């Protein structure tokens, strides 16, 4: 499983990454967390507002910070 945090590295993006790491740890899943900061790659996902979170290439949220409980639901 690959979790992609899409954003330029702002504090909100870092919080999304931290929430994703906690969610992975609490569910016991194995996942690679990748930060994508290249704006062209972010646009390739169809994302126009950051931060955004994708799992295995599928975008689950854009323009907001999902909490770890929400991310845990997406990991199932």
C-alpha atoms as an extended CHARMM CRD file, in Angstrom:
* protein
*
        76  EXT
         1         1  UNK       CA              0.0000000000        0.0000000000        0.0000000000  PROA      1               0.0000000000
         2         2  UNK       CA              1.2460000000        3.4750000000       -0.8560000000  PROA      2               0.0000000000
         3         3  UNK       CA             -0.0490000000        6.6260000000        0.8000000000  PROA      3               0.0000000000
         4         4  UNK       CA              0.7200000000        9.8390000000       -1.0230000000  PROA      4               0.0000000000
         5         5  UNK       CA              0.6020000000       13.2160000000        0.7090000000  PROA      5               0.0000000000
         6         6  UNK       CA              0.2030000000       15.8830000000       -1.9410000000  PROA      6               0.0000000000
         7         7  UNK       CA              1.3130000000       19.3960000000       -1.0840000000  PROA      7               0.0000000000
         8         8  UNK       CA              4.1330000000       21.8870000000       -1.0800000000  PROA      8               0.0000000000
         9         9  UNK       CA              5.3800000000       21.0720000000        2.4080000000  PROA      9               0.0000000000
        10        10  UNK       CA              3.3600000000       23.6160000000        4.3670000000  PROA      10              0.0000000000
        11        11  UNK       CA              2.3870000000       22.9700000000        8.0200000000  PROA      11              0.0000000000
        12        12  UNK       CA             -1.0080000000       21.5980000000        6.9120000000  PROA      12              0.0000000000
        13        13  UNK       CA              0.6980000000       19.0820000000        4.6040000000  PROA      13              0.0000000000
        14        14  UNK       CA              2.9610000000       17.9950000000        7.4440000000  PROA      14              0.0000000000
        15        15  UNK       CA             -0.0790000000       17.4560000000        9.6650000000  PROA      15              0.0000000000
        16        16  UNK       CA             -1.7020000000       15.2580000000        6.9960000000  PROA      16              0.0000000000
        17        17  UNK       CA              1.5070000000       13.2110000000        6.8550000000  PROA      17              0.0000000000
        18        18  UNK       CA              1.6080000000       12.8780000000       10.6600000000  PROA      18              0.0000000000
        19        19  UNK       CA             -2.0560000000       11.7860000000       10.7640000000  PROA      19              0.0000000000
        20        20  UNK       CA             -1.4040000000        9.2290000000        8.0220000000  PROA      20              0.0000000000
        21        21  UNK       CA              1.5900000000        7.7920000000        9.9010000000  PROA      21              0.0000000000
        22        22  UNK       CA             -0.4680000000        7.4730000000       13.0930000000  PROA      22              0.0000000000
        23        23  UNK       CA             -3.3460000000        5.8400000000       11.2220000000  PROA      23              0.0000000000
        24        24  UNK       CA             -1.0170000000        3.2850000000        9.6270000000  PROA      24              0.0000000000
        25        25  UNK       CA              0.6050000000        2.5170000000       12.9540000000  PROA      25              0.0000000000
        26        26  UNK       CA             -2.7060000000        2.1340000000       14.7950000000  PROA      26              0.0000000000
        27        27  UNK       CA             -4.2080000000       -0.1660000000       12.1510000000  PROA      27              0.0000000000
        28        28  UNK       CA             -1.1010000000       -2.3360000000       11.9470000000  PROA      28              0.0000000000
        29        29  UNK       CA             -1.0510000000       -1.9910000000        8.1620000000  PROA      29              0.0000000000
        30        30  UNK       CA              2.1320000000       -1.8660000000        6.1510000000  PROA      30              0.0000000000
        31        31  UNK       CA              2.3400000000        1.2230000000        3.9950000000  PROA      31              0.0000000000
        32        32  UNK       CA              4.8880000000        3.4100000000        2.2980000000  PROA      32              0.0000000000
        33        33  UNK       CA              4.2240000000        7.1060000000        2.8190000000  PROA      33              0.0000000000
        34        34  UNK       CA              5.3710000000        9.3110000000       -0.0220000000  PROA      34              0.0000000000
        35        35  UNK       CA              5.3920000000       13.1050000000       -0.0330000000  PROA      35              0.0000000000
        36        36  UNK       CA              4.7060000000       14.6540000000       -3.4260000000  PROA      36              0.0000000000
        37        37  UNK       CA              5.6710000000       18.3180000000       -3.5970000000  PROA      37              0.0000000000
        38        38  UNK       CA              6.0770000000       18.7570000000       -7.3640000000  PROA      38              0.0000000000
        39        39  UNK       CA              3.1300000000       20.8770000000       -8.4710000000  PROA      39              0.0000000000
        40        40  UNK       CA              2.9860000000       19.1880000000      -11.8850000000  PROA      40              0.0000000000
        41        41  UNK       CA              2.6950000000       15.7420000000      -10.2710000000  PROA      41              0.0000000000
        42        42  UNK       CA              0.0080000000       17.0680000000       -7.9220000000  PROA      42              0.0000000000
        43        43  UNK       CA             -1.9350000000       18.3850000000      -10.9180000000  PROA      43              0.0000000000
        44        44  UNK       CA             -1.5420000000       14.9730000000      -12.6100000000  PROA      44              0.0000000000
        45        45  UNK       CA             -3.6490000000       13.5660000000       -9.7400000000  PROA      45              0.0000000000
        46        46  UNK       CA             -6.3610000000       16.1070000000      -10.6370000000  PROA      46              0.0000000000
        47        47  UNK       CA             -5.8070000000       17.9370000000       -7.3550000000  PROA      47              0.0000000000
        48        48  UNK       CA             -6.3830000000       21.6920000000       -7.4030000000  PROA      48              0.0000000000
        49        49  UNK       CA             -6.3350000000       22.3270000000       -3.6340000000  PROA      49              0.0000000000
        50        50  UNK       CA             -3.7590000000       21.0840000000       -1.1570000000  PROA      50              0.0000000000
        51        51  UNK       CA             -3.1780000000       19.3870000000        1.1340000000  PROA      51              0.0000000000
        52        52  UNK       CA             -4.4850000000       16.2070000000       -0.4200000000  PROA      52              0.0000000000
        53        53  UNK       CA             -4.1740000000       12.5270000000        0.3900000000  PROA      53              0.0000000000
        54        54  UNK       CA             -4.1440000000        9.5930000000       -2.0200000000  PROA      54              0.0000000000
        55        55  UNK       CA             -3.9670000000        5.8770000000       -1.3020000000  PROA      55              0.0000000000
        56        56  UNK       CA             -2.5790000000        3.6660000000       -4.0570000000  PROA      56              0.0000000000
        57        57  UNK       CA             -3.0710000000        6.5020000000       -6.5420000000  PROA      57              0.0000000000
        58        58  UNK       CA             -6.7170000000        7.2140000000       -5.6410000000  PROA      58              0.0000000000
        59        59  UNK       CA             -7.3840000000       10.6590000000       -4.1460000000  PROA      59              0.0000000000
        60        60  UNK       CA             -9.4720000000       10.5010000000       -0.9770000000  PROA      60              0.0000000000
        61        61  UNK       CA             -9.4850000000       14.1600000000        0.0770000000  PROA      61              0.0000000000
        62        62  UNK       CA             -8.3320000000       17.5620000000       -1.1210000000  PROA      62              0.0000000000
        63        63  UNK       CA             -8.0640000000       20.9980000000        0.4250000000  PROA      63              0.0000000000
        64        64  UNK       CA             -8.4060000000       19.8500000000        4.0240000000  PROA      64              0.0000000000
        65        65  UNK       CA             -6.7140000000       17.9000000000        6.7890000000  PROA      65              0.0000000000
        66        66  UNK       CA             -8.2850000000       14.4790000000        7.3890000000  PROA      66              0.0000000000
        67        67  UNK       CA             -7.9870000000       13.2360000000       10.9610000000  PROA      67              0.0000000000
        68        68  UNK       CA             -6.3950000000        9.8840000000       11.7000000000  PROA      68              0.0000000000
        69        69  UNK       CA             -9.7640000000        8.1840000000       12.3310000000  PROA      69              0.0000000000
        70        70  UNK       CA            -10.9600000000        9.1380000000        8.8540000000  PROA      70              0.0000000000
        71        71  UNK       CA             -7.7100000000        7.8900000000        7.3120000000  PROA      71              0.0000000000
        72        72  UNK       CA             -8.0130000000        4.6060000000        9.2260000000  PROA      72              0.0000000000
        73        73  UNK       CA            -11.4200000000        4.0210000000        7.5640000000  PROA      73              0.0000000000
        74        74  UNK       CA             -9.8590000000        4.5540000000        4.1470000000  PROA      74              0.0000000000
        75        75  UNK       CA             -7.0810000000        2.0610000000        4.9120000000  PROA      75              0.0000000000
        76        76  UNK       CA             -9.5220000000       -0.8340000000        5.4120000000  PROA      76              0.0000000000
